[in-house]
Amino acid sequence: MKKVLLFGALVSSILLSASSTATTLPKVTPLHYATTPTHTTNTSHPTTDTQWGYTGHQAPQYWGRLHSDFGLCSQGVNQSPIDITPEVTVTTTNLAPLQFDYHANASRIYNTGHMIQVDVDSRSTITLEGTTFTLKQFHFHTPSENHINAKSFPLEAHFVHASPKGKLAVVSVLFKLGATNRVLQKILDAVAQENQPHTPSTLSSGQIDLLLPTRKAYYAFNGSLTTPPCTEGVRWMVLKDYLPISKAQVGQFVKLLKHTNNRPTQPLNARQVLE
C-alpha cells in the first residue's frame, strides 16, 4: 500500500489518477461536488418521473437507457459504489477527521419503494475540512453496495448530507451479521406500521447516533449517487468499523421492499481511495 503525504489544500482532494510508475506520485485533482436536486430533500432520487428499479427491465444495468437524464448511469467514469481494495487505497497522514454534530430527530420513516428511508429535521451536521454539511436523510441498501476487498455486507446505510451550496457528502455505514440491532428494529417496525392510523414514527437523535460506530475512521473517494440520475461529484466516506444486524432483520428489509436494492460495484477507472 503506497504512502502519500498530502499538503495544505490538497488534503481535501480525491486522487483521480493512478501513478504511471512505482516511483511517480499520482496526480491529485480537486474534488468536484454534485449539487443537491432542488425538487426534494431526498437526494437519492432522480429528477424525473421515469420508473427505475432493481429488477427486470428497470434493473441497474438498464438505468442509462431509461431516460436521457440517466446517461451517467452507463457513461459516467466516477460512479458508485466501488470495491475498496488494498491495491487502490492510498494511506495519508493528513486525512481530515469527520466531525459529527447530530441533534436531529426523525421526521418520517417510510418505504419509498426503492429503499427504507428516514428523513430528519435540519439539526444534524458533519464538518469536514471547514465545510459544514447538513444531514438530509439516511436510507438502507441490502445487500451492501460498497464492498471491502471483494466482500459484500448484508446491509449498508447511507447518511446523505448537503452543504449550503448544495454539495453532497455521503457517510456510509456497513453492517455485519450479529446480534439484533435495536435501532434498526425500531425503523423496521415503523415501516411495517406506516400505513396504520395513529402510529407515529419516532426516532430520537440519540437513537440515530447509535447507527454510527464509535470510531469514525474512514475511506474517502470521489463517486456518484448510487441511484438515477447517478450524478457524479459526490464525496464518499465509508466508515471502517461495522455495526451488527441479525439475519432475521436482513430478511425483514428484503420482505418490506419485496426485493434487494443494491447497485453492483462500478469500475474504479483512474480513481484511488484515501484512508
C-alpha positions, 0 to 999 in steps of 0.5 A: 500500500503506497504512502502519500503525504498530502499538503495544505489544500490538497488534503481535501482532494480525491486522487483521480489518477493512478501513478504511471510508475512505482516511483511517480506520485499520482496526480491529485485533482480537486474534488468536484461536488454534485449539487443537491436536486432542488425538487426534494430533500431526498437526494437519492432520487432522480429528477424525473418521473421515469420508473427505475428499479432493481429488477427486470427491465428497470434493473441497474444495468438498464438505468442509462437507457431509461431516460436521457437524464440517466446517461451517467448511469452507463457513461459516467467514469466516477460512479458508485459504489466501488470495491475498496481494495488494498491495491487502490487505497492510498494511506495519508497522514493528513486525512481530515477527521469527520466531525459529527454534530447530530441533534436531529430527530426523525421526521418520517420513516417510510418505504419509498419503494426503492429503499427504507428511508428516514428523513430528519429535521435540519439539526444534524451536521458533519464538518469536514475540512471547514465545510459544514454539511447538513444531514438530509436523510439516511436510507438502507441498501441490502445487500451492501453496495460498497464492498471491502476487498471483494466482500459484500455486507448484508446491509449498508446505510447511507447518511446523505448530507448537503452543504449550503451550496448544495454539495453532497457528502455521503457517510456510509455505514456497513453492517455485519451479521450479529446480534439484533440491532435495536435501532434498526428494529425500531425503523423496521417496525415503523415501516411495517406500521406506516400505513396504520392510523395513529402510529407515529414514527419516532426516532430520537437523535440519540437513537440515530447516533447509535447507527454510527460506530464509535470510531469514525475512521474512514475511506474517502473517494470521489463517486456518484449517487448510487441511484438515477440520475447517478450524478457524479461529484459526490464525496464518499466516506465509508466508515471502517468499523461495522455495526451488527444486524441479525439475519432475521432483520436482513430478511425483514428489509428484503420482505418490506421492499419485496426485493434487494436494492443494491447497485453492483460495484462500478469500475474504479477507472483512474480513481484511488481511495484515501484512508 
